C-alpha cells in the first residue's frame, strides 16, 4: 500500500504581531489530529510552527488531493481560528483562510500544501522544510542545488542511481501553466525559468530513471488568489533522502549559505534566508529575517518517526551569521531597491493605496 505524506500550513493568528504561533493553537491542532487518528483517517501526525504559521504534518493512505484529507485540514484551521485565534484576539486571526467554506480542495483557498505519495522503500528518510516571511520561489535555488548541482550533491557524479538526473515540474504562477524540464541536459533552460522565482516556481522533482517522486513543494501565491496583499505565502517543501535520492547531508548542504529571497517586512522586501532550529522558529528583526526550519523523519509502515531538528547544529552557525550580516547591509537601503521589491510585485502590497492620493497631481 502506498503512503501519502501531507504538509499543510496556514497563518491563522499569531502572538505579539507576526511573530509566533501560540501554544494554544498548537494544542488545538494536536487534539484535532488525534481525534482523526483515532477515527482511522490518518496514520500519524506532528504539529509545529514556522514563525507565525501553524504547520500540520501527517501521513495517510488517501492519496494526493484527497477531498476528505483536505477538508480535515480546512476544518482544523477554521476551528482553531473560531475557537482560539479570534477569542484570544490574536493578530491576523484567520488571515490565510481566503474562502468562507471548504469547496473540495484546499489548494487555492489560502493555506499552503505539499503532498507526495510513494511505496515505502526498505528505509525511507525524508526532510520537511517550512519557511516564514517568503514566497514559494524561495525553494528554487536549493532544489536546483540538491538535484542538479554536482558541486552541492556529490551523488550526481558518483552514484549511478542519481547519475541519470531528474525531471523538474515548474509552474508559471501567472499563466497557470507547467513546464517539465530534464537535468542535466536542460539545466540552462531550467535556470532561465527558475531564476525568476516570483513567477516560475518548482512544484515537483521526479527521478528521471523511473519517474519516482523526489520532492514536492507548495506553490500558493496568496496575492494572486486574493488580488491584493494578505500576507506572505510562507511555503513548505518535502524532500526524500538516501538510497536513490540525494543523501540527507547533500540536501542540507543547499542551505549552508544564506541567499536572498523576497518577502520579509510587509511582504515587500528582499532579505536573507536564515536556516534556524525550532527554538528560533519565530521572527523578530523587521519581521524576520526570512527563515526556514527543517525536520527529518523516518517513514515506517505509513507512520512518522521523529523528528530530528536538522538545523540545530553548529555547522549552520556560519549561515546564520552570514544572514545577520546581509540583513545589516541590505537594511541600510531603507525604502530603496534592491531592498524593496520591484514595482511589479509592489502592486500586490499596500503601496498602491499610498500612490492613489497622488494621481490627481500628475502633470
N, C-alpha and C positions, 0 to 999 in steps of 0.2 A: 504493500500500500504506500502511496506517495504521501509525503509530509509537506504541508504548506506552512511557511512562516510569514507572519504579517507584522509590520511595524506601522503604527498609526499615531500621529501626533496632532495636537491642537492647542492653541493658546486660548484658554477659556477663562483666564483670570490669574493674576499674579499679585504678589505681596510687595508693597512699597514701590509701586511703579512696575515697569517692565523688567523685573529683577529675577524672581524665583517663584516656582510653584510651591505653595504652602503645603505642609504635611497633610492637612485635612483633605485636599484634593487627591493626593496620592492614596491615602487610606480609603477614600470613597471608591476610587477605581479598583483598588485591590479587592475590596469586598464584593464589588460588582462582578469582577472577573472570576472570583472564587465561586460565586453562585452559578456562573455559566460553565465553570469547570465541573461542578457537581452535577449539572444537567447533561454533561457529555458533549457540549457544543465545541469546546476547546480541550486541548490535551495538557497545556501548561501555559504559564504566563509570567511576566515580570513587568513591574511598573517603575518608572523613574521619571526624571525631568532633565531637560536640557534648557537651562535658563528658565524662561517663563513658559515653556512648552511642556505639557503633560504628555508622556510617552507610554503607549501601550504596546508591549511586545508579547506575542502569543503564537502558539502552534495549534494546528487543527488539520482535519482531513477533508475540508470542503473545497479546496482548490482556490485559485486566484479569482478575484472579483465575485466571490460568493455573496449573494444578496443577504443571506442570513448572517454572515460574519460582519458585513459592512453595517447592517442595521444594529447589530450588537454594539459595535464601536460607537456609532452615532448616538445610541441611547445612553451609553456611559457618559459621553461628553455632554449631552443635553441634560442628563440627570445631575451630573456634577455641577453644571452651570446653575441650574434652577435651585438645587438644594444646598450648595456650598458657596459658589462664587458670588451670586447675587445677594444672598443674605449676609455674607461677610463683607459686602461692598468691595470685593477685590477689584483691582484695576483691570480694565478691559475685559470685564466678565462676558464670556460668550463671543469674544472677538472673531474667532475663526469659524463660527457657525453662521455661514452666509445665507442659509436657507431656513425656512420656518419648519419644514418637516422632511423626514427621510423620503427619498424618491428612487430607491432601488440600488444605488451605488454611491458610495461616499466620495468618490472622485468627482471633482467639480463642485462640491458643496462647502469647501473651505479647509477641512482637515487634510493633512498630507499623509500619503500612504505609500509604502513599498512592500511588495509581496513577491514570493517565489515559491514554486512547487518542484519537488525533486524526489527521486528514490534515494533513500539513505545509502551512503557508502559504508564500508567497514568501519570507518571513523569519519565523522562529518563535523569539523570545526567551522564556525562562522564568526564574522566580525560584524557588528552593527554600529554604525556611526550616526550620531544625531547632532545637528547643528542649530545654533541660535544666532539671530540677527544677520541672516544672509539668505541668498536665493538658491534655487536648485542647481544652477550652473556652477556653484561652488565645488561640486563633485567632479566637474570636467577634468581639471588638472590632475587630481590624484588618481582618478580612474584611468586616465591615459598613462600615467606613470606606472600604475600597478600592472596593467595588462598589455602595454605596448612599448614601454621604455626599458631596454635591456640594461641601461645604466642604473635603473632602480631595481628591476626584477631579474636576477641572475638566471632564474629558471627558463626565461625566454630563450636563452642561449644554450644552456647545458642540460635542460630537462626535456627529453623527447616528447613528453606528454604536453608540454607548453609550446614547443618549438614551432608548430604549425600556425600559431596565432589565435586571434579572437575576432568575433564579429560584434560591432557596436551598433546598437539601435539608438539613433539620435532624433529627438523630437524638436521640430520647429514650433515653439510655443505660440508664435504669432499666427502662422498659417495653419497650424494643426496637422501638419504632415510629418511623416517619419522617413528617415534615411537609414539604410543598412550599409555599413562600410566595414571592410575586412582589413585586418592588420596582419603582417606588416605591409602588404603590397599597396594599400590605400591610406597609409598613415598620413601622408601630406594632405589628401582630400579630407580626412577626418579632422586634422588640425585646422584646416581652412574653415570648418564649421564651428567646432567647439571652442575655438579661440574667441568667439563672441558668445560668452556664457549667458548673457542676458536674453538671448534669443534661441540658441541651439543648445539643448540640454541632453546629456546622456541618460537614457531611460533604462536600457538593459545592456549587459555584456554576456555573450554566449561563447563557449569554446567552439572553435571552428571545426575541429576534427569530428565532433559528434553532435554539435548543437546543444550541449548541456549548459544549463543556466549557470552563470558565474557571479553575476551581480545584478541587483535591481535597485533603482533609486526613485524617490518621489519626484514629481515634475510639476506640482501645483504652483501656479503663479496667481496669488490672491488678487493682485491688482487687475489682471486680465479678466478674472471672473467677476469682480465687483465693479470694475470700471473706474476705480479710484483707489487711493491708498488706504488699506485697512490693516496694515501690519506686514512685516516681512514674512517670507514663506517658510523659512526655518526647516530645511529638508532633512530627510532620513535616507539611509543607504544600508543595504545588506550585501555582504561580500563573502563568498565561500572560500575556504583556505585549504591548502595542503592537498597532496595526492591527486595530481592532475590540474591543480589550480596554484596560483602563487602561494608561497609559504606565508604564514601569519607575519613573520618578520619583514617580508617583502611588501606586504600590504601596509604595514605600519610605517615602513620607510618613506612612503609617499607623503607622510605628514611630519617628517623630521625637520623640515624647514618651513617657516611661515611664508605664506604668499597672500596676495591681495584679493579680496572679494568685495562684492557690492552688498550694501545693507547698512549695518551699524546704526547710528542715531537716526531716528525717524525714517529708516529705510532709504536714506538719501545720500549716503557717504561710502566711500571706499575705505576699507580698513584691513588690518592683518588678521588672518585666520589662525587662532591660537588653540592648539591641542591641550586639553586640560583633563585632570582626573575628576571623578564625580564630586569630590569635596569642593571643587571650584566650579560646579555646574550652576553658576549664577552669573549675571552680568552687572558691571558696575561703571567703569570709566566710560563716559559718553555713551551709556547704554551698551557697553561692550568691554573690550573689543569683541568682534565676532568670534565665536568659539565652537569647538567640536569636542564631544565626548565619544569614547569608543569602548564598547563592551564585547568581550569574547565569550561565546557559548559553545557547548558541545550539543549536537542534536542526537539524542539517544532514544530509539524506539518512539519517535514522534514527540519527544519532550525536550525542553530546555534544561541543560545542566550548566550551572554557573550563576552569575557571570564573573569574568575576570575584568578588572578595571585596567584597560590596555594602556592608557596614557599616564597611569600612576607609576611613573618610572623616571629616574633622574636623567635618562638618556634623552628625554624630551625637554629638559630644562633649557637647553640652548634655543630650541624653537620658541619656547615661551618668552625667553629674554629677548630674542630677535623680534617677536611680535610686539613686545612692550616698547622696544626702541623704534620700530616702524610707526607705532601709534604716536609716540612723541613727535616724530618727524612730520608725519602727514597731518597731524592736528594743527601744526603751525600754519597750514594753508587756510585755516578757518573756512569761510564760505566760498573759497575759490576752488575751481577744478585744478588738479585731478582728484582732490579730496571729495568735493561734492560731485555727485553723479552728473552725467551729461544731460542736456535738455530733453532728449527723447525718453529718458527714464524719469526725469523730474515731472513729466506730465501726469504721472500717477501718484504724485505726492500732494502736499498741501500748498506747494509753491504757486500753482495756477490761481488760487484764491487771492494770494498777495498781488499777483500781476494784474488781476482783473480790475483793480481800482485805478490802474494806470492807463487803461485802454483809451479813455477819453482825452488823454493828454498827448496822444500821438499827433505829430505834425507832418 
